[in-house]
Amino acid sequence: MSLIKNLSARQILNSKGEPAVEVTLSLDKEGEYFTASCPSGISRGAKEMIELTDKDFSRFQGKEVSNAIKKINEAINPVIKGINPIEQGKIDRKLIDLDGTPNKANLGVNAILPVSMAVAKAGAHVAKRHLFVHLNHYFNELIVEEEDLKIGATDYKYQMPRAVFNLINGGRHAHNNLSFQEFLLIPQKGTQKSFWEQLRMASETFHNLEKILLEKNLISGYGEEGGFAPSLEGNSQALDLLIQSAGQNGYKPTKDFTLGIDAAGALPKEASESPIEYFKELASHYPLELLEDPFPEDKWDLWETLNSEINPAVIVVGDDLTATNPVYLEKAIQSRAIKGMIIKPNQIGTITEVLRVVKIAKKKGIKLVVSHRSKETNDNFIADLAAGIAADFIKSGPPARGERTAKYNRLLEIDEMIV
């Protein structure tokens, strides 16, 4: 039996050049080490768990995380030592109890999550499973245990998600005039289309887009997630550019790809008087499949109306609205405000809590979009998570920049294993 021997935590830099937490977990067998790190968001919803930062503004603009490191090394480490990492639920419960707050304000979600992730990686190793298989096994085990079912009563298989590529950045993710935060290319999966072919379409479109922006003298750098960040005539032009860029390689809207938007609750001026009609009009002109956070998280009436009136082919997706939290998800389901939700582990804290939210969503037919964060690390955990829970989509930025492609490259490996 392999047991947890030690945790050691350190500060690393995320993709924005700010401090982030990385954890290494060692087992009692020599040479067995497992590392995990925690991303962060720029546009963080009010319902998310608390990140612990030092708030010493003479260092890293107050964003250093040495207090979170201390919590791991001095508070968490002695509590989980000597436990078999296969016992994910037991360890996550200890983390939650040790924190003792409803929003992870004591230890900080950025201390709790990388520990929980490292435990999952170590557990997969001990169980001699790939991480995505291990997460799938634990997910089904959790359902059986919590719903008092017979072993084998659940049938949630792992599967490859469709990729969602953020090729144009706006809003708080870019210094430009676009109100929407993300403009997304979504390759159709197709019965014979490998993940490599999805990645190929995104890469070709990304490079075509660069050439078009250069020709139009619209290149103005990149956004926080690595997509292009041009100032344009409006949000519609960004969608037109995606269609044009994909079309240069013969890809056709709807047949070969759809589009998505993350509005991040920021309405353009032209939508201020009739926001519902604005989005319905967009959906009638473009092959829109995902519409994320069309409104602020407190405008429940607008969410409900839009979800009932927009083209049924459009999946209205909650991010800040649901915050990977069962309480907010249940409310969104009851009010019929969404058809899909974003899954971001650092919005809630532990892997067990993430899987409990996924369980609710699946039972109610809510589509799942596993997502990166704007301030990412090179950890590719969410790729295994997306496959392990059979998520409908994964969103990890453009097909460029190491912290984004780390997830896509891991999915290439998983695709080979699943096939």
C-alpha positions as CSV (number, residue, x, y, z in Angstrom):
1,M,0.0,0.0,0.0
2,S,1.3,3.4,-1.0
3,L,0.8,6.3,1.5
4,I,1.3,10.0,1.3
5,K,4.7,10.9,2.7
6,N,5.0,14.6,2.3
7,L,3.6,17.7,0.6
8,S,5.9,20.6,-0.4
9,A,4.6,23.8,-2.0
10,R,6.3,26.7,-3.8
11,Q,5.5,29.8,-5.8
12,I,5.7,29.7,-9.6
13,L,4.6,32.2,-12.2
14,N,1.4,31.8,-14.2
15,S,0.9,32.9,-17.8
16,K,0.4,36.5,-16.7
17,G,3.7,36.5,-14.9
18,E,2.0,36.6,-11.5
19,P,2.6,34.2,-8.5
20,A,0.7,30.9,-8.4
21,V,0.8,27.9,-6.1
22,E,2.5,24.6,-7.1
23,V,2.4,21.5,-5.0
24,T,4.5,18.3,-5.1
25,L,3.2,15.3,-3.3
26,S,5.5,12.4,-2.5
27,L,4.6,8.8,-1.6
28,D,6.4,6.6,0.8
29,K,8.0,4.7,-2.1
30,E,11.2,6.5,-3.2
31,G,11.0,8.4,-6.5
32,E,7.2,8.7,-6.6
33,Y,6.3,12.4,-6.9
34,F,3.2,14.1,-8.3
35,T,3.0,17.8,-9.0
36,A,-0.1,20.1,-9.6
37,S,-0.6,23.8,-9.8
38,C,-3.5,26.2,-9.5
39,P,-4.6,28.7,-12.2
40,S,-6.4,32.0,-11.5
41,G,-9.0,34.2,-13.3
42,I,-8.9,37.8,-14.3
43,S,-12.6,38.2,-14.5
44,R,-13.6,36.4,-11.3
45,G,-17.3,36.1,-10.4
46,A,-18.6,37.1,-7.0
47,K,-19.6,33.6,-6.2
48,E,-16.2,32.0,-6.6
49,M,-14.1,30.7,-3.6
50,I,-11.5,32.9,-2.1
51,E,-7.9,32.9,-3.3
52,L,-5.3,33.6,-0.6
53,T,-2.9,36.3,-1.6
54,D,-0.4,38.2,0.6
55,K,-1.7,41.7,-0.2
56,D,1.8,43.1,0.4
57,F,1.7,45.7,-2.4
58,S,5.4,46.3,-2.2
59,R,5.8,42.8,-3.8
60,F,4.1,41.5,-7.0
61,Q,1.4,44.2,-6.7
62,G,0.1,42.4,-3.6
63,K,-0.4,39.1,-5.5
64,E,2.3,37.0,-3.9
65,V,1.0,33.7,-2.4
66,S,3.5,32.9,0.3
67,N,0.7,32.7,2.9
68,A,-1.0,30.0,0.8
69,I,2.3,28.1,0.6
70,K,2.7,28.3,4.4
71,K,-0.9,26.9,4.8
72,I,0.0,23.9,2.7
73,N,3.4,23.2,4.2
74,E,2.4,23.7,7.9
75,A,-1.4,23.1,8.1
76,I,-2.4,20.7,5.3
77,N,0.7,18.5,5.1
78,P,0.4,17.0,8.6
79,V,-3.3,16.3,8.1
80,I,-3.1,14.2,5.0
81,K,0.2,12.4,5.7
82,G,-0.1,8.7,5.9
83,I,-3.3,8.4,3.9
84,N,-3.6,6.3,0.7
85,P,-4.1,8.8,-2.2
86,I,-6.8,6.5,-3.6
87,E,-9.0,7.8,-0.8
88,Q,-9.8,11.0,-2.6
89,G,-13.1,11.7,-0.9
90,K,-11.6,11.2,2.6
91,I,-8.7,13.6,1.8
92,D,-11.0,16.2,0.2
93,R,-13.3,16.1,3.3
94,K,-10.2,16.7,5.5
95,L,-9.3,19.8,3.4
96,I,-12.8,21.2,3.6
97,D,-13.1,20.6,7.3
98,L,-9.6,22.0,8.0
99,D,-10.6,25.2,6.1
100,G,-13.9,25.4,8.0
101,T,-15.4,28.3,6.0
102,P,-18.1,28.3,3.3
103,N,-15.8,30.1,0.7
104,K,-12.4,28.6,1.4
105,A,-11.3,31.9,3.1
106,N,-9.1,30.2,5.7
107,L,-6.8,28.1,3.6
108,G,-7.6,29.6,0.2
109,V,-8.8,27.8,-2.8
110,N,-5.4,28.2,-4.4
111,A,-3.9,26.1,-1.6
112,I,-6.7,23.5,-1.5
113,L,-7.1,22.8,-5.2
114,P,-3.5,21.9,-6.2
115,V,-3.4,19.5,-3.2
116,S,-6.6,17.8,-4.3
117,M,-5.3,17.6,-7.9
118,A,-2.0,16.1,-6.8
119,V,-3.8,13.5,-4.7
120,A,-5.8,12.5,-7.8
121,K,-2.6,12.1,-9.8
122,A,-1.0,10.0,-7.1
123,G,-4.2,8.0,-6.7
124,A,-4.2,7.2,-10.4
125,H,-0.6,6.0,-10.2
126,V,-1.3,3.8,-7.2
127,A,-4.4,2.4,-8.9
128,K,-2.4,1.8,-12.1
129,R,-4.8,3.8,-14.2
130,H,-4.5,6.7,-16.5
131,L,-5.7,9.9,-14.8
132,F,-8.8,10.3,-16.9
133,V,-9.8,6.7,-16.3
134,H,-9.1,7.2,-12.5
135,L,-11.3,10.3,-12.4
136,N,-14.1,8.5,-14.3
137,H,-13.9,5.6,-11.9
138,Y,-14.1,7.9,-8.9
139,F,-17.0,9.8,-10.4
140,N,-19.0,6.6,-10.8
141,E,-18.0,5.4,-7.4
142,L,-19.1,8.7,-5.9
143,I,-22.6,8.4,-7.5
144,V,-23.0,4.8,-6.3
145,E,-22.0,5.7,-2.7
146,E,-24.0,8.9,-2.4
147,E,-27.2,7.6,-4.0
148,D,-27.0,4.1,-2.4
149,L,-26.9,2.3,-5.7
150,K,-25.5,-1.1,-6.6
151,I,-22.0,-1.4,-8.0
152,G,-22.2,-1.0,-11.8
153,A,-25.5,0.8,-11.6
154,T,-24.1,3.9,-13.3
155,D,-22.9,4.0,-16.8
156,Y,-21.0,7.2,-17.3
157,K,-18.2,6.3,-19.7
158,Y,-15.2,8.5,-20.4
159,Q,-15.2,10.2,-23.8
160,M,-13.4,12.9,-25.8
161,P,-14.9,16.4,-25.6
162,R,-15.2,18.8,-28.5
163,A,-12.6,21.6,-28.3
164,V,-13.6,25.2,-28.1
165,F,-10.9,27.6,-29.3
166,N,-10.7,31.2,-28.2
167,L,-9.2,33.0,-31.2
168,I,-10.2,36.6,-30.6
169,N,-10.0,38.2,-27.2
170,G,-11.9,41.2,-25.9
171,G,-13.5,42.7,-22.8
172,R,-11.3,42.4,-19.7
173,H,-9.0,40.0,-21.5
174,A,-7.7,42.6,-24.0
175,H,-6.9,46.2,-24.5
176,N,-9.3,46.8,-27.4
177,N,-12.8,48.1,-28.1
178,L,-14.6,44.7,-28.1
179,S,-17.2,44.3,-25.3
180,F,-17.4,40.5,-25.5
181,Q,-14.5,38.6,-23.8
182,E,-14.1,35.6,-26.1
183,F,-15.0,34.8,-29.7
184,L,-14.9,31.0,-30.2
185,L,-14.3,28.5,-33.0
186,I,-15.9,25.1,-32.3
187,P,-15.0,22.4,-34.9
188,Q,-17.7,19.8,-35.5
189,K,-16.7,16.5,-34.1
190,G,-18.0,14.2,-36.8
191,T,-18.1,10.4,-36.6
192,Q,-14.6,10.0,-38.1
193,K,-12.9,13.2,-37.0
194,S,-10.0,12.7,-34.6
195,F,-9.0,15.3,-32.1
196,W,-6.0,16.0,-34.3
197,E,-8.4,17.2,-37.0
198,Q,-10.2,19.5,-34.6
199,L,-6.8,20.9,-33.6
200,R,-5.8,21.2,-37.3
201,M,-8.8,23.3,-38.1
202,A,-8.2,25.6,-35.2
203,S,-4.6,26.0,-36.0
204,E,-5.2,26.7,-39.7
205,T,-7.9,29.2,-38.9
206,F,-5.7,30.9,-36.3
207,H,-2.9,31.5,-38.8
208,N,-5.3,32.5,-41.5
209,L,-6.8,35.0,-39.1
210,E,-3.4,36.5,-38.4
211,K,-2.8,37.0,-42.1
212,I,-6.2,38.7,-42.6
213,L,-5.7,41.0,-39.6
214,L,-2.2,42.0,-41.0
215,E,-3.7,42.7,-44.4
216,K,-6.4,44.9,-42.9
217,N,-3.8,46.6,-40.6
218,L,-5.8,45.4,-37.6
219,I,-3.1,43.5,-35.7
220,S,-2.7,45.0,-32.2
221,G,-1.2,42.3,-30.2
222,Y,-2.7,39.4,-28.2
223,G,-5.2,39.1,-25.3
224,E,-4.6,37.5,-21.9
225,E,-5.4,34.0,-23.2
226,G,-3.3,34.2,-26.4
227,G,-6.0,35.1,-28.9
228,F,-5.7,38.1,-31.2
229,A,-6.9,41.4,-29.7
230,P,-7.8,43.7,-32.6
231,S,-10.0,46.8,-32.3
232,L,-12.9,46.3,-34.7
233,E,-16.1,47.9,-35.8
234,G,-18.0,45.7,-33.4
235,N,-18.6,42.2,-32.1
236,S,-20.2,41.1,-35.3
237,Q,-17.0,41.8,-37.2
238,A,-15.1,39.4,-35.0
239,L,-17.5,36.6,-35.8
240,D,-17.3,37.5,-39.5
241,L,-13.5,37.3,-39.3
242,L,-13.7,33.8,-37.8
243,I,-15.9,32.6,-40.6
244,Q,-13.7,34.2,-43.2
245,S,-10.5,32.7,-41.7
246,A,-11.9,29.2,-41.5
247,G,-13.3,29.5,-45.0
248,Q,-9.8,30.0,-46.5
249,N,-9.2,26.3,-45.9
250,G,-12.6,25.3,-47.2
251,Y,-14.3,24.9,-43.8
252,K,-18.0,25.7,-43.9
253,P,-20.1,27.2,-41.1
254,T,-22.5,24.7,-39.4
255,K,-21.2,21.8,-41.5
256,D,-17.6,22.0,-40.3
257,F,-17.7,24.4,-37.4
258,T,-19.9,26.5,-35.2
259,L,-19.2,29.6,-33.2
260,G,-19.4,30.7,-29.6
261,I,-19.3,33.8,-27.5
262,D,-18.3,34.6,-23.9
263,A,-20.0,37.9,-23.3
264,A,-18.8,37.9,-19.7
265,G,-22.0,39.8,-18.8
266,A,-20.9,42.9,-20.8
267,L,-23.5,44.2,-23.2
268,P,-22.5,46.4,-26.1
269,K,-24.2,49.8,-26.3
270,E,-26.4,48.7,-29.2
271,A,-27.9,46.0,-27.0
272,S,-28.7,48.2,-23.9
273,E,-32.3,48.8,-24.8
274,S,-33.3,45.3,-26.1
275,P,-30.7,42.8,-24.9
276,I,-32.8,39.7,-25.6
277,E,-33.5,40.8,-29.2
278,Y,-29.8,41.6,-29.7
279,F,-28.7,38.0,-28.8
280,K,-31.6,36.5,-30.8
281,E,-30.6,38.5,-33.8
282,L,-27.0,37.3,-33.4
283,A,-28.1,33.7,-33.3
284,S,-30.2,34.2,-36.4
285,H,-27.2,35.5,-38.4
286,Y,-24.4,33.3,-37.2
287,P,-24.0,29.5,-36.5
288,L,-23.9,30.2,-32.8
289,E,-23.7,27.1,-30.5
290,L,-22.4,28.4,-27.2
291,L,-23.5,31.7,-25.6
292,E,-21.7,32.1,-22.3
293,D,-22.6,34.6,-19.6
294,P,-24.8,36.8,-21.8
295,F,-25.8,38.8,-18.7
296,P,-24.4,39.7,-15.3
297,E,-24.9,37.0,-12.7
298,D,-27.7,38.9,-10.8
299,K,-30.0,39.4,-13.9
300,W,-31.9,36.2,-13.5
301,D,-35.0,37.4,-15.3
302,L,-33.0,38.2,-18.5
303,W,-31.3,34.8,-18.3
304,E,-34.6,33.0,-18.0
305,T,-36.2,34.9,-20.9
306,L,-33.3,34.5,-23.2
307,N,-33.0,30.8,-22.6
308,S,-36.7,30.3,-23.4
309,E,-36.8,32.5,-26.5
310,I,-33.4,32.0,-28.3
311,N,-32.9,29.5,-31.1
312,P,-33.0,26.1,-29.3
313,A,-29.7,25.1,-31.0
314,V,-27.9,27.7,-28.9
315,I,-26.7,26.5,-25.6
316,V,-26.9,29.3,-23.0
317,V,-24.0,28.6,-20.7
318,G,-23.5,29.8,-17.1
319,D,-20.1,30.6,-15.7
320,D,-20.3,33.4,-13.2
321,L,-24.0,32.5,-12.8
322,T,-23.2,29.0,-11.6
323,A,-19.6,29.2,-10.4
324,T,-19.1,25.3,-10.4
325,N,-21.3,25.4,-7.3
326,P,-24.2,23.0,-6.6
327,V,-26.3,25.7,-4.9
328,Y,-26.2,28.1,-7.8
329,L,-26.5,25.3,-10.3
330,E,-29.7,24.0,-8.7
331,K,-31.2,27.6,-8.8
332,A,-30.2,27.9,-12.5
333,I,-31.9,24.6,-13.3
334,Q,-35.0,25.4,-11.3
335,S,-35.4,28.8,-13.1
336,R,-34.6,27.3,-16.5
337,A,-31.9,29.9,-17.0
338,I,-29.3,27.7,-18.7
339,K,-28.7,24.7,-20.9
340,G,-25.0,24.4,-20.2
341,M,-22.4,25.4,-17.5
342,I,-18.7,26.0,-17.2
343,I,-16.7,23.7,-15.0
344,K,-13.7,25.5,-13.4
345,P,-12.2,23.5,-10.5
346,N,-10.7,26.6,-8.8
347,Q,-14.2,28.1,-8.5
348,I,-15.1,25.5,-5.9
349,G,-12.0,23.9,-4.4
350,T,-11.7,20.1,-4.4
351,I,-12.0,17.4,-7.0
352,T,-14.8,15.7,-5.1
353,E,-16.8,19.0,-5.0
354,V,-16.3,19.4,-8.8
355,L,-17.6,15.8,-9.4
356,R,-20.6,16.4,-7.2
357,V,-21.6,19.4,-9.4
358,V,-21.0,17.4,-12.5
359,K,-23.3,14.7,-11.1
360,I,-26.2,17.2,-10.7
361,A,-25.6,18.7,-14.2
362,K,-25.6,15.3,-15.9
363,K,-28.8,14.1,-14.2
364,K,-30.5,17.3,-15.4
365,G,-29.1,17.2,-19.0
366,I,-26.9,20.3,-18.6
367,K,-24.1,20.4,-21.1
368,L,-20.6,20.6,-19.6
369,V,-17.8,22.9,-20.7
370,V,-14.6,22.3,-18.8
371,S,-12.6,25.5,-18.9
372,H,-9.1,26.9,-18.3
373,R,-8.5,30.3,-16.7
374,S,-7.0,33.4,-18.1
375,K,-4.0,33.2,-15.7
376,E,-3.0,29.6,-16.5
377,T,-0.2,27.2,-15.6
378,N,1.3,24.4,-17.6
379,D,-0.7,21.8,-15.7
380,N,-2.8,19.7,-18.1
381,F,-5.1,18.3,-15.4
382,I,-8.3,19.7,-17.0
383,A,-7.7,17.6,-20.1
384,D,-8.0,14.4,-18.1
385,L,-10.9,15.9,-16.2
386,A,-12.9,16.7,-19.4
387,A,-12.4,13.2,-20.8
388,G,-13.0,11.5,-17.4
389,I,-16.4,13.1,-16.8
390,A,-17.3,12.9,-20.5
391,A,-17.7,16.6,-20.8
392,D,-19.4,17.9,-23.9
393,F,-16.7,20.6,-24.5
394,I,-13.3,21.8,-23.3
395,K,-12.2,25.4,-23.7
396,S,-8.5,26.1,-23.3
397,G,-7.7,29.1,-25.4
398,P,-6.2,29.2,-28.9
399,P,-4.0,26.5,-30.4
400,A,-0.9,28.5,-29.3
401,R,1.1,29.3,-26.2
402,G,2.5,26.5,-24.0
403,E,0.0,26.8,-21.1
404,R,-2.9,26.4,-23.6
405,T,-1.4,23.7,-25.9
406,A,-0.4,21.6,-22.9
407,K,-4.1,20.8,-22.5
408,Y,-4.7,20.1,-26.2
409,N,-1.6,18.0,-26.5
410,R,-2.6,15.9,-23.6
411,L,-6.0,15.4,-25.3
412,L,-4.2,14.1,-28.3
413,E,-2.7,11.4,-26.1
414,I,-6.0,10.6,-24.5
415,D,-7.7,10.4,-27.9
416,E,-5.3,7.6,-29.0
417,M,-6.0,5.7,-25.8
418,I,-9.8,6.0,-26.1
419,V,-9.8,4.9,-29.7
